[in-house]
Amino acid sequence: MSAAGSVSRADERLGRAMWGGLPGPGGEFLADLGNVQVAVPVLVLAVVYAAVRGRRAGLPRWWWPPLAAAVVMAAVPALVAPLKSLLARPGPPGAGPDGCFPSGHATTAAVAYGAAALLLLPAVRRAATRWLLGTGTVVLNAAVGAGLVVRGYHWPLDVVGGWLLSGLLLGAWVTVTGSRAGSAAAGSDRSGRGA
């Protein structure tokens, strides 16, 4: 028995144990929060807010963090589709013939909601509000992942794979915009505006 086979069997057992753990509409609602039609508009609102706020504050290169967030979001389908084809991991019964690893919905949700939170973070000065923003983003993504597994669209490791990919993408965003986000936070302190 190979280690990969053991992990795969354990993943499938966990997925089957989770099926039906939420009533159909509840699990479906949570899974739908990972749809492009739901998650991307949230990011678009955060991109517009961050761009307008940065421009009004007179920040140099105010457009860079919002643009980088849009590029990172556009990278999701460009990476997920080839990875699914390359790895060709079968999903749960009824999930469809295409590969399921990594989960595109989990990746979309984590990148969209994560980038939105990162764009909003410089405008938030209160520690409790910052904590709520970060914790809310994590809880929301965990709920999306649970919905995807409970409804039988993905195995748990498909969701974890999507989260890992989104972590790489968001890490790249932080790397290329890190100093800009700090400038935006300083701008909110000077303007006196911020939550």
Salt bridges, closest charged atoms under 4 A:
ASP11 OD2 - ARG89 NH2 2.65
GLU12 OE1 - ARG16 NH1 3.87
GLU28 OE1 - ARG151 NE 2.78
ASP158 OD1 - ARG89 NH1 2.83
ASP158 OD2 - HIS154 ND1 3.34
